[in-house]
């Protein structure tokens, strides 16, 4: 990694939570350093890892002025939301980008394209992009693009998360003004986009920005019911803010019912369900 020259106040703050994945974490970090856009800081929020994360990231922090490593004691019963809010509150940039420790940005101009777009179109508050889905061995399974325009995104916003979290760039001040991520254990990002979308426009670029690992990102079978139930609660929160609530609720209620099926059935249907929802919504 080469030193990145940053101003005292970087334009973009990248928030990366991590826990016990130091080898994959370093790959994700490398993808940040490979970006053509260099006016950023990387805030690594460590959930008290017990592997070599602290040692390696402390060393990286001391060598790279653009990296800020924060080791946070365990926070019980708040999920990832509070760690993200810690990053949000400590960010110095005008914009926030997100990346997870087991994924990596696959487009070297990801930040440049998004910053150029949102600077030229200040009415937009969240900008995302496409995803290349891979298995634990790095083999591509499929790729997908989210709905592109603000109108399209709003029409389908309640059917499925309108953005993939690790692809986004969003306005920090608005997110903080709205209270940051809600303290919920699942779909905290979807809920934030729905709130932010009431204050500005939304957009997804027709570019693939992230290589996303199913092994790390899919909710385990034991969490599917809780995750699906939380989605239904989020839809109810925003039923008057976006169109097609009843259709979206029925689709997601079907997914909630699916979570109660026997494990052997879910294993056979999981790949199809995952593919169907992301390709269509």
N, C-alpha and C positions, 0 to 999 in steps of 0.2 A: 504494500500500500504506500502511496506517495502522499506527502502532506498536501492538504487542500487549503488554498488560501481563502480565508473567509473575512468578511468585514466584522467589526465589533458586534453588529446586529445583523445576523444572517437573514436572508429573505425567507428561507424555508427551514422549519424545524421538523426533523424526521423522528418519529417516536417508534421505538422498537422494544416491546416487552419480551422478556426471556426467562426461561427456567430450565436448567439442566440440559441444554442442547448446544454446548459450546462449539462443537465441530460444525454443525449446521449454521449456527449463529455467525461464525466467521465467514462462511460462504455468503450469507445474506449481507453482511457488512461489505464484503468485497464488491457486491453488485451495486451498493450505494457509491463506493469510491469510483466505480467505473462510469458513473453518470457524466455526461458532457456538461451539464449544469453544475457549477461548483459552489454557489453561494448558499451553503446549507450548514446546519449543525445536526449531528446524530445523537439523540438522547436514548441511551440504553437503560431500560428500567429492569433491574434484576430482582426477581421474586425470591431472594435468598437462596440461590442455587447452591447445591452441595458438590458440584463437580468443579472443574477448573475455571469456570466462568469468571469468578472474582479475580483470580490471579491474572488471567489473560486480558480481561477487559481493563483492569487497573493499569496494566502495562500499556495497553493501547491508548487509554486516556492520557497517560503521561507523554506519549510520543506524538499524538495527533491532536492538534488544537481544535479540530472540528468535532471531536468526539467527547461526549459527556457521559460518564458512567455513574449510575445511581443504584446502589444496592439498598433495597427496601425490605424491612422486616415483614414477616408474614402478616397479611391482612385477612382476617377470617370473614367468611360469609358475604364478601362483596364482589367476588368474581374478578374478572380482569378490569372492570370499569374503573375502580379506584386507582389502579396502576396507570391506566391511560390518563386519568384526570391529573395525576401527579406530573406526568410528562407534559400535559397541556398547560398546567399552571407554571411550569418551569421553562416552557418554550419561549425563546426570544424572537422567533420569526413571525412574519406577517401571515404566513401560510403553514399549515400542518400537513405532512405526509405520513403515511403509516406503512410499516412493513413488519411481517412476523419473522421470528427467528428461524423457521424451517422453510421459508419461501425465499425467492430472490427475484429481483427485477431483471427482466430479460431484454429490455429495450433501453439502450444507452441514452436516448433522448427523452425518456419518460418525464423527468422533472422539467426539462426545457420546454417541451410541448405544452405541458399543463400550465406552467408559469406564464408563458407567452399568451396562452389563451385567456387566462383569468385576469391578467393585467390589461389586456385589450378589451375585455368584456366584464367590467366590474360588477355587473348585475348578477353574475353567477357566483354561487357560494360553495358549491361542491362540484369537482370534476373528477371523473373516474376513467376506466378503460377496460380492456379485455383481459382474459385469463387463459393461460395454457395449463391444463390440468395434467399432472403426472402422478405416477404411483411411487412407492417408496424407493424403487430402483431408478427413478428419474425417467422412466419410459412414458412418452406422451399417451394419454388416454383419449382426450378430446380437448377442443378449445371453444370458447364462447365469447360473444360480445354482448354487453348489456344494451338495453334500450338507449338510443342515442340522444334524441332531442328532449328539451324540457317538457314538451307536450306529451311525448311518448312515455317518458319516465313517470309523469304524474298519473297517466292512465293506468299504469301497471304497478305503481309504487306499493300498493297494499297486497298484491299477489305474491311478491317475492322481494327480497332485499334489492333495492334499486342500484346499489353499488357493491362491488367486492372491496372489502375494507382495505386490503393491501395495495389497491390501485389508486386510492383517492388522494386528492389535494383539496384542502378546504380552508376557509377563512377562520383564523384562530379567534379573533376578537368576537365574532358572532357566536362561535361555539361557547366561549367563556361567558358571554352575555346571557346565553340561554341556559347556563348552569353545567355545561360540559356533558359528559356521558352520564346517563341515568344509571343509578346503582341497581342493576339487574344482572342476573347471572348469564343471560343469553341475549343475543341479538341487540346488544347495547348500541352497536353501530347503526343498524337499521332505524332504531328509534331516534337517534340523533339526526340522521339524514331527513327523516320525516319532519322533525322540528325545524331544522334549518331551511327546508324547502318551503316553509311558510313565510320566509323572509327574503328569498331570492331564488334565482333560477338554477337548474340542475342540468348537468351534461355528462355524457360518456363518450370518450373519443373512440374512433374505430381503429384502435391500435391495441396490440397485445402487450401489456405492461408487466405482468407478473407470471412467474412459474410457480404454481400453487400445488402443494403436496396433499393428496387426499389422506395420506396416513396421519398427517399432523393436524389437518383442519377439520375433517369430518367429526361430528359429535359421535361419541361411542353409543352403542345401542342402548345402554342403560340411561343415557342422558336424552335420548330422542323425545321421550314423552314430556320431560320438563322443558326442553327447548321448544317443542311445538306448542305447548301450553302458553309459554311466554310470548310467542308470536301472536297468538290469538288475543292476549291481553294488550299487546302493542297496537294491534289493529283497532281494538275498541277505543284506545286512547285517541286515535287519529281518524276515526270513522267519518267525521264531519269535515276533514281537511283535504281529503282526496276522493276521487270518484271510484265507483265499482266496489264499494265496501262489501255488499252482500255476496257477490260472486267471489271476491277474494277470501272472504271469511269461510265460505263453503269449501273452497279449494284447500285452505289451510286446516280446516276442521277435518277434512278427509285425511290429510297428512297426520294430524293428531291421532285419529282413529287407527291409522296404519301403525303407529308406534306401539300399539297394544298387541299386534299380531305376534304369534310365536317366532322365536329367534330364527328358526330355520327358514321360514317364509321370508322374513325381512332380509336375510342374507342373500337370498336369490333375487329379490326385487330391488335391493339397495342401489346397484349401479344404474338400473333403468330409471328409478325415481330421481336420482341425483342428476342424471343426464336430461331427463324430460323437463324438470323445473328450470334448470339453468339455460337450456336451449330455447325455451318458450317464454320465460318471464325475466 
